[in-house]
């Protein structure tokens, strides 16, 4: 057994090799100073051109099923997903057109064309427009060249209304939603995507171990956030984000402006994530600085059981909303709720995740979409008690051909609150 395999069995996994001389099981009050961190993403492989082309082919097949002649995408995660083009939105249109048949086309300002081409992974039909010209005439030219002078044009969900106006001004196509196309592709992750998400989660989990052992009396949330951002960045993450809440502030799921300073016995709730080659992690941990009280242990253990109920309910073919219902049913037997009321679980049990931190579909009451292989979710059935504290444990799962699998396995005790990596993929 090599060191990597030993670390996988011991806890967080290969990521802990980046922290020398620390132990996941150490009490926060007995922590040792962690040493410097180093990147753990060296083995992570970006999405290939072959996979992006396969995504285009799948989108085109779905367009045929839904009788959509082309879809238009603005800069953002969907554009990166299909083409690799990493750009930003402004008042100047840059767009990708994916026709039902034929090659993709790109419209962009003339002076941006060289930069856009730098991240274009395939295709060469880039049609620039000058500042005095109407970019939507370029869009219509691409559509006409592919036999879509009329027909139905699908817009990805985040496309702005200025695009709707531009298409109506310059063409006669019917404008419809492209949700069935984009969701039909992006909601079901490939092994390559799952591996990147697992690596991103490993970065965040390893960073949690580092930060938990670095807490000191008198710290503010800003101090802890700085530690967590730095740790994730050093471990190889990008686009990192963090949230830290102490004591009574932890009862507010997304924070409060209340002043907070770390003292002995306080609940610490953190919600953090990062990105590896465009794919996200999202992990929440709740621990106590010092010795946990009976009440803190009781609520923590209840949330941990809620997580397990969600996991066990998430079977292939189950409606996503039933996962949320199962957790709430258990919580209500303990006097929480009812429903989304506090004290209790005031938000959905989980959300989809992938290139975006929040993607369709959700573990939320009434969601009828059936769970299928490749779908990914957060599992985070927190309990929030205003005037006391909140507890959220959040680990992401993916649906395999056999059922749910943890990207990161939740901790089993408030005294050892980090958890460990789930199984390897592929």
GUGUDREN-643726 format. One record per residue (C-alpha): x, y, z; residue number from 1; chain. Coordinates in steps of 0.05 Angstrom, whole numbers. Last residue first. Layout:
X=X	Y=Y	Z=Z	num=NUM	cadena=A
...
//
This chain:
X=-272	Y=106	Z=-263	num=426	cadena=A
X=-287	Y=149	Z=-202	num=425	cadena=A
X=-251	Y=142	Z=-136	num=424	cadena=A
X=-293	Y=129	Z=-74	num=423	cadena=A
X=-315	Y=185	Z=-27	num=422	cadena=A
X=-265	Y=231	Z=7	num=421	cadena=A
X=-267	Y=239	Z=82	num=420	cadena=A
X=-304	Y=275	Z=138	num=419	cadena=A
X=-285	Y=341	Z=172	num=418	cadena=A
X=-321	Y=342	Z=239	num=417	cadena=A
X=-282	Y=296	Z=285	num=416	cadena=A
X=-313	Y=317	Z=352	num=415	cadena=A
X=-380	Y=333	Z=318	num=414	cadena=A
X=-380	Y=260	Z=297	num=413	cadena=A
X=-391	Y=218	Z=235	num=412	cadena=A
X=-363	Y=266	Z=184	num=411	cadena=A
X=-397	Y=266	Z=115	num=410	cadena=A
X=-368	Y=227	Z=57	num=409	cadena=A
X=-343	Y=270	Z=0	num=408	cadena=A
X=-362	Y=257	Z=-72	num=407	cadena=A
X=-415	Y=211	Z=-43	num=406	cadena=A
X=-448	Y=160	Z=-88	num=405	cadena=A
X=-523	Y=152	Z=-102	num=404	cadena=A
X=-551	Y=94	Z=-142	num=403	cadena=A
X=-524	Y=34	Z=-180	num=402	cadena=A
X=-515	Y=66	Z=-249	num=401	cadena=A
X=-485	Y=125	Z=-211	num=400	cadena=A
X=-522	Y=185	Z=-185	num=399	cadena=A
X=-476	Y=238	Z=-157	num=398	cadena=A
X=-469	Y=265	Z=-87	num=397	cadena=A
X=-447	Y=330	Z=-55	num=396	cadena=A
X=-435	Y=340	Z=19	num=395	cadena=A
X=-467	Y=392	Z=63	num=394	cadena=A
X=-472	Y=392	Z=138	num=393	cadena=A
X=-510	Y=451	Z=165	num=392	cadena=A
X=-522	Y=468	Z=238	num=391	cadena=A
X=-552	Y=532	Z=263	num=390	cadena=A
X=-546	Y=570	Z=329	num=389	cadena=A
X=-585	Y=597	Z=389	num=388	cadena=A
X=-629	Y=658	Z=381	num=387	cadena=A
X=-658	Y=633	Z=315	num=386	cadena=A
X=-654	Y=557	Z=310	num=385	cadena=A
X=-632	Y=533	Z=241	num=384	cadena=A
X=-629	Y=460	Z=221	num=383	cadena=A
X=-592	Y=440	Z=158	num=382	cadena=A
X=-612	Y=389	Z=105	num=381	cadena=A
X=-551	Y=396	Z=59	num=380	cadena=A
X=-543	Y=343	Z=5	num=379	cadena=A
X=-515	Y=377	Z=-57	num=378	cadena=A
X=-534	Y=345	Z=-122	num=377	cadena=A
X=-506	Y=312	Z=-185	num=376	cadena=A
X=-542	Y=275	Z=-241	num=375	cadena=A
X=-500	Y=227	Z=-281	num=374	cadena=A
X=-546	Y=167	Z=-274	num=373	cadena=A
X=-619	Y=184	Z=-265	num=372	cadena=A
X=-664	Y=214	Z=-211	num=371	cadena=A
X=-734	Y=228	Z=-234	num=370	cadena=A
X=-758	Y=300	Z=-244	num=369	cadena=A
X=-821	Y=310	Z=-202	num=368	cadena=A
X=-799	Y=369	Z=-159	num=367	cadena=A
X=-857	Y=382	Z=-112	num=366	cadena=A
X=-817	Y=392	Z=-48	num=365	cadena=A
X=-744	Y=409	Z=-63	num=364	cadena=A
X=-683	Y=367	Z=-78	num=363	cadena=A
X=-666	Y=410	Z=-137	num=362	cadena=A
X=-657	Y=404	Z=-212	num=361	cadena=A
X=-627	Y=446	Z=-242	num=360	cadena=A
X=-560	Y=480	Z=-228	num=359	cadena=A
X=-530	Y=517	Z=-169	num=358	cadena=A
X=-454	Y=521	Z=-163	num=357	cadena=A
X=-448	Y=525	Z=-238	num=356	cadena=A
X=-402	Y=479	Z=-276	num=355	cadena=A
X=-436	Y=421	Z=-240	num=354	cadena=A
X=-488	Y=426	Z=-184	num=353	cadena=A
X=-561	Y=410	Z=-173	num=352	cadena=A
X=-591	Y=433	Z=-108	num=351	cadena=A
X=-604	Y=404	Z=-40	num=350	cadena=A
X=-651	Y=396	Z=20	num=349	cadena=A
X=-689	Y=459	Z=2	num=348	cadena=A
X=-688	Y=517	Z=52	num=347	cadena=A
X=-718	Y=531	Z=120	num=346	cadena=A
X=-700	Y=466	Z=154	num=345	cadena=A
X=-722	Y=472	Z=226	num=344	cadena=A
X=-736	Y=524	Z=279	num=343	cadena=A
X=-762	Y=550	Z=234	num=342	cadena=A
X=-816	Y=536	Z=181	num=341	cadena=A
X=-801	Y=500	Z=116	num=340	cadena=A
X=-850	Y=444	Z=127	num=339	cadena=A
X=-871	Y=439	Z=200	num=338	cadena=A
X=-819	Y=455	Z=223	num=337	cadena=A
X=-781	Y=419	Z=277	num=336	cadena=A
X=-815	Y=380	Z=332	num=335	cadena=A
X=-774	Y=316	Z=330	num=334	cadena=A
X=-824	Y=278	Z=286	num=333	cadena=A
X=-823	Y=340	Z=241	num=332	cadena=A
X=-749	Y=329	Z=226	num=331	cadena=A
X=-763	Y=259	Z=200	num=330	cadena=A
X=-818	Y=281	Z=153	num=329	cadena=A
X=-775	Y=339	Z=130	num=328	cadena=A
X=-719	Y=292	Z=110	num=327	cadena=A
X=-766	Y=246	Z=70	num=326	cadena=A
X=-800	Y=304	Z=35	num=325	cadena=A
X=-735	Y=333	Z=10	num=324	cadena=A
X=-715	Y=267	Z=-22	num=323	cadena=A
X=-786	Y=258	Z=-49	num=322	cadena=A
X=-776	Y=322	Z=-89	num=321	cadena=A
X=-724	Y=290	Z=-134	num=320	cadena=A
X=-774	Y=239	Z=-159	num=319	cadena=A
X=-745	Y=169	Z=-149	num=318	cadena=A
X=-723	Y=132	Z=-212	num=317	cadena=A
X=-654	Y=117	Z=-186	num=316	cadena=A
X=-653	Y=121	Z=-110	num=315	cadena=A
X=-642	Y=185	Z=-70	num=314	cadena=A
X=-679	Y=162	Z=-7	num=313	cadena=A
X=-616	Y=133	Z=26	num=312	cadena=A
X=-577	Y=197	Z=13	num=311	cadena=A
X=-633	Y=242	Z=40	num=310	cadena=A
X=-640	Y=198	Z=102	num=309	cadena=A
X=-565	Y=201	Z=112	num=308	cadena=A
X=-564	Y=276	Z=109	num=307	cadena=A
X=-621	Y=279	Z=159	num=306	cadena=A
X=-582	Y=233	Z=205	num=305	cadena=A
X=-524	Y=283	Z=203	num=304	cadena=A
X=-573	Y=339	Z=217	num=303	cadena=A
X=-600	Y=303	Z=278	num=302	cadena=A
X=-529	Y=289	Z=303	num=301	cadena=A
X=-511	Y=363	Z=298	num=300	cadena=A
X=-575	Y=382	Z=335	num=299	cadena=A
X=-561	Y=335	Z=393	num=298	cadena=A
X=-487	Y=351	Z=396	num=297	cadena=A
X=-500	Y=426	Z=400	num=296	cadena=A
X=-552	Y=414	Z=455	num=295	cadena=A
X=-505	Y=370	Z=496	num=294	cadena=A
X=-451	Y=423	Z=491	num=293	cadena=A
X=-391	Y=419	Z=446	num=292	cadena=A
X=-321	Y=430	Z=476	num=291	cadena=A
X=-275	Y=479	Z=441	num=290	cadena=A
X=-291	Y=515	Z=377	num=289	cadena=A
X=-352	Y=475	Z=355	num=288	cadena=A
X=-361	Y=448	Z=286	num=287	cadena=A
X=-407	Y=457	Z=226	num=286	cadena=A
X=-384	Y=440	Z=156	num=285	cadena=A
X=-412	Y=459	Z=89	num=284	cadena=A
X=-385	Y=434	Z=22	num=283	cadena=A
X=-396	Y=458	Z=-49	num=282	cadena=A
X=-348	Y=439	Z=-104	num=281	cadena=A
X=-351	Y=465	Z=-175	num=280	cadena=A
X=-326	Y=446	Z=-244	num=279	cadena=A
X=-292	Y=497	Z=-291	num=278	cadena=A
X=-223	Y=465	Z=-295	num=277	cadena=A
X=-224	Y=458	Z=-219	num=276	cadena=A
X=-271	Y=504	Z=-182	num=275	cadena=A
X=-280	Y=524	Z=-109	num=274	cadena=A
X=-327	Y=517	Z=-51	num=273	cadena=A
X=-346	Y=540	Z=18	num=272	cadena=A
X=-402	Y=540	Z=70	num=271	cadena=A
X=-378	Y=546	Z=142	num=270	cadena=A
X=-416	Y=542	Z=207	num=269	cadena=A
X=-377	Y=553	Z=272	num=268	cadena=A
X=-415	Y=539	Z=337	num=267	cadena=A
X=-383	Y=574	Z=396	num=266	cadena=A
X=-356	Y=538	Z=458	num=265	cadena=A
X=-296	Y=583	Z=467	num=264	cadena=A
X=-300	Y=650	Z=431	num=263	cadena=A
X=-295	Y=672	Z=359	num=262	cadena=A
X=-316	Y=743	Z=345	num=261	cadena=A
X=-379	Y=763	Z=308	num=260	cadena=A
X=-412	Y=829	Z=291	num=259	cadena=A
X=-482	Y=818	Z=262	num=258	cadena=A
X=-485	Y=831	Z=188	num=257	cadena=A
X=-519	Y=765	Z=175	num=256	cadena=A
X=-505	Y=700	Z=137	num=255	cadena=A
X=-532	Y=655	Z=84	num=254	cadena=A
X=-567	Y=603	Z=127	num=253	cadena=A
X=-580	Y=650	Z=186	num=252	cadena=A
X=-577	Y=606	Z=249	num=251	cadena=A
X=-500	Y=609	Z=244	num=250	cadena=A
X=-504	Y=682	Z=267	num=249	cadena=A
X=-522	Y=658	Z=337	num=248	cadena=A
X=-452	Y=629	Z=346	num=247	cadena=A
X=-404	Y=642	Z=289	num=246	cadena=A
X=-413	Y=645	Z=214	num=245	cadena=A
X=-361	Y=632	Z=159	num=244	cadena=A
X=-374	Y=638	Z=84	num=243	cadena=A
X=-326	Y=622	Z=28	num=242	cadena=A
X=-316	Y=628	Z=-47	num=241	cadena=A
X=-260	Y=603	Z=-92	num=240	cadena=A
X=-258	Y=621	Z=-166	num=239	cadena=A
X=-197	Y=576	Z=-172	num=238	cadena=A
X=-174	Y=514	Z=-135	num=237	cadena=A
X=-103	Y=488	Z=-136	num=236	cadena=A
X=-88	Y=471	Z=-63	num=235	cadena=A
X=-59	Y=541	Z=-53	num=234	cadena=A
X=-124	Y=571	Z=-77	num=233	cadena=A
X=-166	Y=528	Z=-30	num=232	cadena=A
X=-121	Y=546	Z=29	num=231	cadena=A
X=-120	Y=620	Z=14	num=230	cadena=A
X=-196	Y=624	Z=9	num=229	cadena=A
X=-204	Y=585	Z=73	num=228	cadena=A
X=-155	Y=627	Z=113	num=227	cadena=A
X=-185	Y=692	Z=87	num=226	cadena=A
X=-254	Y=667	Z=104	num=225	cadena=A
X=-231	Y=651	Z=175	num=224	cadena=A
X=-203	Y=721	Z=185	num=223	cadena=A
X=-265	Y=754	Z=155	num=222	cadena=A
X=-309	Y=713	Z=201	num=221	cadena=A
X=-272	Y=744	Z=259	num=220	cadena=A
X=-217	Y=711	Z=301	num=219	cadena=A
X=-213	Y=727	Z=375	num=218	cadena=A
X=-197	Y=657	Z=399	num=217	cadena=A
X=-159	Y=617	Z=347	num=216	cadena=A
X=-177	Y=571	Z=289	num=215	cadena=A
X=-120	Y=540	Z=250	num=214	cadena=A
X=-137	Y=466	Z=258	num=213	cadena=A
X=-206	Y=476	Z=228	num=212	cadena=A
X=-173	Y=516	Z=172	num=211	cadena=A
X=-127	Y=461	Z=148	num=210	cadena=A
X=-180	Y=407	Z=152	num=209	cadena=A
X=-228	Y=451	Z=115	num=208	cadena=A
X=-176	Y=462	Z=60	num=207	cadena=A
X=-171	Y=387	Z=50	num=206	cadena=A
X=-246	Y=384	Z=41	num=205	cadena=A
X=-246	Y=442	Z=-8	num=204	cadena=A
X=-190	Y=413	Z=-52	num=203	cadena=A
X=-220	Y=344	Z=-50	num=202	cadena=A
X=-287	Y=372	Z=-72	num=201	cadena=A
X=-254	Y=404	Z=-133	num=200	cadena=A
X=-221	Y=337	Z=-148	num=199	cadena=A
X=-288	Y=301	Z=-143	num=198	cadena=A
X=-319	Y=352	Z=-190	num=197	cadena=A
X=-263	Y=342	Z=-240	num=196	cadena=A
X=-273	Y=267	Z=-237	num=195	cadena=A
X=-348	Y=274	Z=-246	num=194	cadena=A
X=-338	Y=316	Z=-308	num=193	cadena=A
X=-293	Y=264	Z=-340	num=192	cadena=A
X=-341	Y=209	Z=-319	num=191	cadena=A
X=-396	Y=245	Z=-357	num=190	cadena=A
X=-448	Y=288	Z=-323	num=189	cadena=A
X=-523	Y=286	Z=-337	num=188	cadena=A
X=-555	Y=354	Z=-323	num=187	cadena=A
X=-513	Y=389	Z=-376	num=186	cadena=A
X=-540	Y=356	Z=-439	num=185	cadena=A
X=-615	Y=351	Z=-429	num=184	cadena=A
X=-612	Y=416	Z=-389	num=183	cadena=A
X=-583	Y=452	Z=-449	num=182	cadena=A
X=-632	Y=421	Z=-499	num=181	cadena=A
X=-697	Y=420	Z=-459	num=180	cadena=A
X=-680	Y=490	Z=-433	num=179	cadena=A
X=-674	Y=519	Z=-503	num=178	cadena=A
X=-735	Y=563	Z=-492	num=177	cadena=A
X=-771	Y=590	Z=-554	num=176	cadena=A
X=-764	Y=647	Z=-604	num=175	cadena=A
X=-802	Y=639	Z=-669	num=174	cadena=A
X=-759	Y=662	Z=-727	num=173	cadena=A
X=-777	Y=724	Z=-767	num=172	cadena=A
X=-711	Y=761	Z=-767	num=171	cadena=A
X=-674	Y=826	Z=-754	num=170	cadena=A
X=-715	Y=864	Z=-702	num=169	cadena=A
X=-742	Y=801	Z=-670	num=168	cadena=A
X=-672	Y=773	Z=-662	num=167	cadena=A
X=-646	Y=838	Z=-632	num=166	cadena=A
X=-704	Y=844	Z=-584	num=165	cadena=A
X=-695	Y=773	Z=-558	num=164	cadena=A
X=-620	Y=786	Z=-552	num=163	cadena=A
X=-633	Y=849	Z=-511	num=162	cadena=A
X=-675	Y=806	Z=-466	num=161	cadena=A
X=-613	Y=771	Z=-439	num=160	cadena=A
X=-595	Y=697	Z=-447	num=159	cadena=A
X=-595	Y=662	Z=-380	num=158	cadena=A
X=-643	Y=606	Z=-399	num=157	cadena=A
X=-610	Y=586	Z=-464	num=156	cadena=A
X=-649	Y=613	Z=-523	num=155	cadena=A
X=-681	Y=567	Z=-574	num=154	cadena=A
X=-694	Y=590	Z=-646	num=153	cadena=A
X=-753	Y=561	Z=-683	num=152	cadena=A
X=-762	Y=564	Z=-758	num=151	cadena=A
X=-746	Y=619	Z=-807	num=150	cadena=A
X=-682	Y=634	Z=-846	num=149	cadena=A
X=-654	Y=571	Z=-815	num=148	cadena=A
X=-621	Y=538	Z=-875	num=147	cadena=A
X=-551	Y=536	Z=-846	num=146	cadena=A
X=-526	Y=597	Z=-885	num=145	cadena=A
X=-590	Y=633	Z=-863	num=144	cadena=A
X=-575	Y=621	Z=-790	num=143	cadena=A
X=-503	Y=647	Z=-796	num=142	cadena=A
X=-528	Y=708	Z=-834	num=141	cadena=A
X=-582	Y=720	Z=-782	num=140	cadena=A
X=-530	Y=722	Z=-727	num=139	cadena=A
X=-488	Y=771	Z=-767	num=138	cadena=A
X=-549	Y=815	Z=-776	num=137	cadena=A
X=-557	Y=809	Z=-700	num=136	cadena=A
X=-490	Y=844	Z=-692	num=135	cadena=A
X=-518	Y=909	Z=-720	num=134	cadena=A
X=-460	Y=951	Z=-746	num=133	cadena=A
X=-429	Y=1017	Z=-722	num=132	cadena=A
X=-382	Y=982	Z=-673	num=131	cadena=A
X=-357	Y=932	Z=-723	num=130	cadena=A
X=-380	Y=860	Z=-727	num=129	cadena=A
X=-340	Y=796	Z=-727	num=128	cadena=A
X=-363	Y=730	Z=-756	num=127	cadena=A
X=-326	Y=669	Z=-729	num=126	cadena=A
X=-336	Y=606	Z=-769	num=125	cadena=A
X=-273	Y=568	Z=-749	num=124	cadena=A
X=-296	Y=509	Z=-708	num=123	cadena=A
X=-259	Y=477	Z=-649	num=122	cadena=A
X=-229	Y=495	Z=-582	num=121	cadena=A
X=-244	Y=569	Z=-582	num=120	cadena=A
X=-205	Y=597	Z=-523	num=119	cadena=A
X=-155	Y=638	Z=-563	num=118	cadena=A
X=-207	Y=652	Z=-617	num=117	cadena=A
X=-245	Y=698	Z=-570	num=116	cadena=A
X=-182	Y=739	Z=-560	num=115	cadena=A
X=-169	Y=748	Z=-634	num=114	cadena=A
X=-242	Y=765	Z=-647	num=113	cadena=A
X=-249	Y=819	Z=-593	num=112	cadena=A
X=-233	Y=878	Z=-638	num=111	cadena=A
X=-284	Y=856	Z=-689	num=110	cadena=A
X=-340	Y=847	Z=-638	num=109	cadena=A
X=-365	Y=775	Z=-633	num=108	cadena=A
X=-412	Y=727	Z=-670	num=107	cadena=A
X=-395	Y=653	Z=-668	num=106	cadena=A
X=-421	Y=597	Z=-712	num=105	cadena=A
X=-429	Y=522	Z=-699	num=104	cadena=A
X=-424	Y=473	Z=-755	num=103	cadena=A
X=-481	Y=438	Z=-790	num=102	cadena=A
X=-549	Y=410	Z=-771	num=101	cadena=A
X=-594	Y=430	Z=-713	num=100	cadena=A
X=-555	Y=495	Z=-710	num=99	cadena=A
X=-512	Y=517	Z=-651	num=98	cadena=A
X=-503	Y=593	Z=-651	num=97	cadena=A
X=-451	Y=621	Z=-603	num=96	cadena=A
X=-457	Y=693	Z=-580	num=95	cadena=A
X=-415	Y=755	Z=-566	num=94	cadena=A
X=-458	Y=817	Z=-565	num=93	cadena=A
X=-430	Y=884	Z=-541	num=92	cadena=A
X=-468	Y=910	Z=-479	num=91	cadena=A
X=-424	Y=864	Z=-438	num=90	cadena=A
X=-421	Y=790	Z=-422	num=89	cadena=A
X=-356	Y=753	Z=-408	num=88	cadena=A
X=-314	Y=702	Z=-445	num=87	cadena=A
X=-288	Y=631	Z=-438	num=86	cadena=A
X=-299	Y=595	Z=-503	num=85	cadena=A
X=-292	Y=520	Z=-490	num=84	cadena=A
X=-346	Y=506	Z=-542	num=83	cadena=A
X=-405	Y=469	Z=-510	num=82	cadena=A
X=-392	Y=474	Z=-436	num=81	cadena=A
X=-355	Y=541	Z=-441	num=80	cadena=A
X=-416	Y=572	Z=-475	num=79	cadena=A
X=-462	Y=541	Z=-423	num=78	cadena=A
X=-419	Y=567	Z=-366	num=77	cadena=A
X=-423	Y=639	Z=-388	num=76	cadena=A
X=-420	Y=679	Z=-452	num=75	cadena=A
X=-486	Y=680	Z=-491	num=74	cadena=A
X=-518	Y=619	Z=-523	num=73	cadena=A
X=-564	Y=614	Z=-584	num=72	cadena=A
X=-600	Y=551	Z=-604	num=71	cadena=A
X=-619	Y=526	Z=-673	num=70	cadena=A
X=-676	Y=492	Z=-711	num=69	cadena=A
X=-717	Y=469	Z=-651	num=68	cadena=A
X=-765	Y=412	Z=-665	num=67	cadena=A
X=-759	Y=381	Z=-596	num=66	cadena=A
X=-732	Y=314	Z=-620	num=65	cadena=A
X=-689	Y=346	Z=-674	num=64	cadena=A
X=-661	Y=395	Z=-623	num=63	cadena=A
X=-645	Y=337	Z=-577	num=62	cadena=A
X=-602	Y=306	Z=-632	num=61	cadena=A
X=-567	Y=373	Z=-643	num=60	cadena=A
X=-552	Y=379	Z=-569	num=59	cadena=A
X=-523	Y=309	Z=-568	num=58	cadena=A
X=-478	Y=325	Z=-627	num=57	cadena=A
X=-455	Y=390	Z=-594	num=56	cadena=A
X=-439	Y=351	Z=-530	num=55	cadena=A
X=-400	Y=300	Z=-571	num=54	cadena=A
X=-359	Y=357	Z=-600	num=53	cadena=A
X=-344	Y=380	Z=-529	num=52	cadena=A
X=-322	Y=310	Z=-510	num=51	cadena=A
X=-274	Y=305	Z=-569	num=50	cadena=A
X=-246	Y=374	Z=-554	num=49	cadena=A
X=-226	Y=347	Z=-485	num=48	cadena=A
X=-251	Y=369	Z=-416	num=47	cadena=A
X=-192	Y=386	Z=-372	num=46	cadena=A
X=-152	Y=330	Z=-338	num=45	cadena=A
X=-137	Y=332	Z=-264	num=44	cadena=A
X=-72	Y=297	Z=-246	num=43	cadena=A
X=-38	Y=361	Z=-222	num=42	cadena=A
X=-97	Y=381	Z=-179	num=41	cadena=A
X=-65	Y=373	Z=-110	num=40	cadena=A
X=-31	Y=441	Z=-105	num=39	cadena=A
X=12	Y=454	Z=-44	num=38	cadena=A
X=-3	Y=474	Z=28	num=37	cadena=A
X=44	Y=502	Z=79	num=36	cadena=A
X=46	Y=472	Z=149	num=35	cadena=A
X=-12	Y=465	Z=196	num=34	cadena=A
X=-4	Y=493	Z=267	num=33	cadena=A
X=-25	Y=438	Z=315	num=32	cadena=A
X=-95	Y=434	Z=343	num=31	cadena=A
X=-112	Y=415	Z=414	num=30	cadena=A
X=-174	Y=460	Z=422	num=29	cadena=A
X=-197	Y=440	Z=352	num=28	cadena=A
X=-192	Y=368	Z=372	num=27	cadena=A
X=-149	Y=326	Z=326	num=26	cadena=A
X=-184	Y=273	Z=284	num=25	cadena=A
X=-163	Y=300	Z=217	num=24	cadena=A
X=-90	Y=297	Z=235	num=23	cadena=A
X=-34	Y=346	Z=218	num=22	cadena=A
X=41	Y=335	Z=207	num=21	cadena=A
X=45	Y=354	Z=133	num=20	cadena=A
X=-15	Y=382	Z=97	num=19	cadena=A
X=-13	Y=370	Z=22	num=18	cadena=A
X=-13	Y=295	Z=33	num=17	cadena=A
X=-81	Y=308	Z=61	num=16	cadena=A
X=-106	Y=319	Z=-10	num=15	cadena=A
X=-93	Y=246	Z=-27	num=14	cadena=A
X=-150	Y=225	Z=17	num=13	cadena=A
X=-192	Y=260	Z=70	num=12	cadena=A
X=-189	Y=201	Z=117	num=11	cadena=A
X=-143	Y=144	Z=133	num=10	cadena=A
X=-163	Y=99	Z=76	num=9	cadena=A
X=-147	Y=151	Z=24	num=8	cadena=A
X=-84	Y=170	Z=61	num=7	cadena=A
X=-59	Y=98	Z=59	num=6	cadena=A
X=-74	Y=93	Z=-15	num=5	cadena=A
X=-33	Y=155	Z=-29	num=4	cadena=A
X=24	Y=131	Z=16	num=3	cadena=A
X=30	Y=66	Z=-22	num=2	cadena=A
X=0	Y=0	Z=0	num=1	cadena=A
//
